[in-house]
Amino acid sequence: MAYVNFLTHYYKAAVEWMSIGDITFQFDADFKDWMGFYLRTIGLTIVTIGFAIFVYNFRKWQFITSHLNAFGTVDVDQLIQSQTVAPREAEGFLDALDIGAF
């Protein structure tokens, strides 16, 4: 129960400190939500004779993202691709080897 209490406060603090540009985030899962998640996961693991443990990470990230809220606006002008002229001597891997120098 102490670990679940830690997770509750950890994720809330981590998400409140996170921002991307003008977008801020909020995590609304409380202790009861986390306990329900872990009790359902343990029950599912017991019922499926341990096979549910293979989807534990998927279930955890689904739980986290379902309780994550984003607020703010997206600046579309910052999302466009760069207009910088790229060298055309080689393709990705060969550019890394600087093939244009030969």
Residue pairs with C-beta under 8 A, 6 or more apart in sequence:
1 35
4 31
4 34
4 35
4 38
5 31
7 34
8 29
8 30
8 31
8 34
11 27
11 29
11 64
12 27
14 27
15 25
15 26
15 27
15 68
16 25
16 26
16 27
18 24
18 25
19 25
21 72
21 74
21 75
21 78
22 72
22 73
22 74
22 75
23 70
23 71
23 72
23 73
23 74
24 70
24 71
24 72
25 68
25 69
25 70
25 71
26 68
26 69
26 71
27 64
27 67
27 68
27 69
28 67
28 69
29 63
29 64
29 67
33 63
33 67
37 59
37 60
37 63
41 52
41 56
41 59
44 52
45 51
45 52
45 53
45 56
87 95
87 100
89 95
89 99
89 100
90 97
90 99
90 100
